[in-house]
Amino acid sequence: MNTPAMTDAPIPPVDLAAERAELGDALDRVVLETLHSGAYVLGPQVEAFERDFAALQRAKHGVGVGSGTDALILALKALGVQPGDHVVTSPFTFFASAGSIAWIGAKPVLADVDPDTGLMDVDAARAACDAKTTCILPVHIYGQLVDVKAFRALADEKQVPLLEDAAQAHAAERDGVRAGELGDAAGFSFYPTKNLGTAGEGGAILCRDDAVLTALHRLRDHGSSAKYQHASIGTNSRLQAMHAAILNVKLPHLEAWNERRRANAKRYDELFAGSEVVRPLTVAPNSVHAYHQYGVRVRGEGARDRVLAGLHERKIFAAVHYPRPVHEQEAAAEWGYGPGDFPGAEALAREILCLPIHPFLSPEQVERVAAGVLELAG
Ligand SMILES: Cc1ncc(COP(=O)(O)O)c(C=O)c1O
């Protein structure tokens, strides 16, 4: 039952304390066990996680690395992308998708998204491919998969690898295919706020080809082929045992937590049905959305920012992911784009509002959020 105090309680975007409470003392135990084991980098916890995570995503191989950003950087390198190459990606994403491409000296070539979904359009991606394109890097933004089968066909047509940015798409599915199942490689993030998150930084790459797997093992460990034998140039990006141990505890809960996110989304959809001003992003048929974020577009000049400010006054911590598209970032200046180049991404940056969707929201909280949004949107 709602007491007045409960009605006013803050609604956070994530609730890691509730997650810990649901797991009981399992996390505390593995953290202590790992501390006492003295094995901190790679090792059995990491190997178990790589195996089980790859199996969950229906991919052949898993490689644990230091972060989701490293997952993309190392995957690009393992897939053979060279400085000066072009890699097609989305203008509506966390900057790491494009930044990773630039970090290895390649050029991010952007292809617009459908503003109803936030997902990179396959025809726009085809049009963005040129003679220098050596990789296509779509982003499963908010936890909904792009049209992976169409992107697989495009990559085959262009004879370049497909690298999925699946940082937000743990256990998401479309047309019967999971994130990481069809790509030559896929990068995942285990940043604490992700659907599957650790207590710090962590990432993984899934891949299918044994040669790519070998390249990734070397890239994350100074190009090492055996102890003190360096076959190639690499870096230090090895997943730590403590993070793998935490992820191993949480992994069996991921699907149930995603299911609760979907139930929250369904309720929001019902509550926003019929609103002319507040329109939830569209979900493709045959999509099993992971709802890392639940996004609505708020129509009208300045309306989104007004609603956001009003929600914060009510201690409802909605957020804008992302207020400025990739091509309008200062760091992107030399890629040669400007305002107006990607209308889909720009419309979303103006109108998108992400509402709390985590698995530990109560039905009352979902209703309070939706009522607040509708009232403030007018
Ligand atoms: C779409 C996307 N790509 C890449 C990353 C990078 O992951 P990490 O923060 O683990 O480096 C993130 C993280 O937020 C992301 O959302």
The ligand as a Tripos MOL2 file, in Angstrom:
@<TRIPOS>MOLECULE
LIG
   16    16     1     0     0
SMALL
NO_CHARGES

@<TRIPOS>ATOM
      1 C1         26.3170    1.7060  -27.1660 C.3       1 LIG1
      2 C2         27.5510    1.6420  -26.3100 C.ar      1 LIG1
      3 N1         28.7190    1.3070  -26.8620 N.ar      1 LIG1
      4 C3         29.8460    1.2090  -26.1360 C.ar      1 LIG1
      5 C4         29.8510    1.4640  -24.7830 C.ar      1 LIG1
      6 C5         31.1370    1.4060  -24.0280 C.3       1 LIG1
      7 O1         31.1020    0.5180  -22.9510 O.3       1 LIG1
      8 P1         32.0170    0.7710  -21.6390 P.3       1 LIG1
      9 O2         31.4270    1.9170  -20.8980 O.co2     1 LIG1
     10 O3         31.9360   -0.5180  -20.8940 O.co2     1 LIG1
     11 O4         33.4020    1.0630  -22.1170 O.co2     1 LIG1
     12 C6         28.6590    1.8200  -24.1500 C.ar      1 LIG1
     13 C7         28.6160    2.1080  -22.7090 C.2       1 LIG1
     14 O5         27.8060    2.8190  -22.2130 O.2       1 LIG1
     15 C8         27.4730    1.9150  -24.9330 C.ar      1 LIG1
     16 O6         26.3130    2.2610  -24.3700 O.3       1 LIG1
@<TRIPOS>BOND
     1     1     2 1
     2     2     3 ar
     3     2    15 ar
     4     3     4 ar
     5     4     5 ar
     6     5     6 1
     7     5    12 ar
     8     6     7 1
     9     7     8 1
    10     8     9 2
    11     8    10 1
    12     8    11 1
    13    12    13 1
    14    12    15 ar
    15    13    14 2
    16    15    16 1
@<TRIPOS>SUBSTRUCTURE
     1 LIG1         1 GROUP 0 **** ****
